[in-house]
């Protein structure tokens, strides 16, 4: 009788242990799965969509030291570049043309001057960078006007402009750094740019 009770107790304990292991295993698998893959954010304006995997659609500088254009153009890795894609969706056949602008806006809590910061935009094709916007101080960028063909709001910094005539995706990479000729004593601040995309079909 005691033998049977012992066996039942051992079987019960084993059952509980197996159940705990199963629950923990399932929980761990769910946790691991939730951590895999890349979170992709999107911003859609009319017929244009911008996608990016970072938490925010932009790039930040904080207490950065001045650097040369060659150093800035070689920046890579997370927190040093902002990668994004611009996709146009054109349904059906025809002669539709979509005008688009990629623009940037300065965040209000930035403490560095526009003349202190340089930006550099490239397109990415098969992992190769091709210059779209040469290293340029933000203060020297063209601003959008009141009647942009893309529908972009007035007063934003223009990074690039273009057209789509078919459903296409273009990949871009933005780099930003403190200009070499800016005083290093004044560079211990922050600068934040947010990237936007606007597109509108051209009048037929």
C-alpha positions, 0 to 999 in steps of 0.5 A: 500500500505504501509502495502504491502511495509512493508511486502515486506521489512520484508520478504526481510530482513528475506530472507537476514538473513536466507541466512547469517545464512545458509552461516555462518552455512555451513562455520562453519560446513566446518571449524569444519570438517576440524579440526576433525580426525587425520592427518597421514603422511607416509614414504614408502621405497620399501615394508615398510611403516612408518606412524605417526600422528605428524608433523615430523617423530621424537622426540625433547628435549629442555632444558630438565632436567636429569631424571632416567630411571624409569622416562623416561620409564614412559613418556607419552602424546604428545611431550613426546613420538613418536608413529609410525607404520611399515607396510609390504605389501606382495602380493600373497602367497609364502615364501617372507621375508622382512628384515627391520630396524628402524633407527634414525638420529641426526639433525644437529642443536642438541646441546647436546652430544650423550652421554647425551641422552637416548632412549627407544623403545617399541612395543604397542599391545592392549595398552600394552608397551613391551620393544624392546630397553632398555634405551640406550645412543644414543652414545652406539647404533649400527650404520648401516653398508654399506650392511644392508639386509634392504637397510638402509644407512650406519651410522644411529643409529639402534633402532630395526631390524626384519623381516616380512613374511606376510602383517603385521603392528607393532606399536612402541613408542619411548621415549627420555630423558636426562640421569641422569648422565649428568650434569644438567648445560650442559643439557639446550640445544636441541637434535633432532632425526628423525626416519626412516624405511627401508625394502627389500625383502630377496634374494630367 
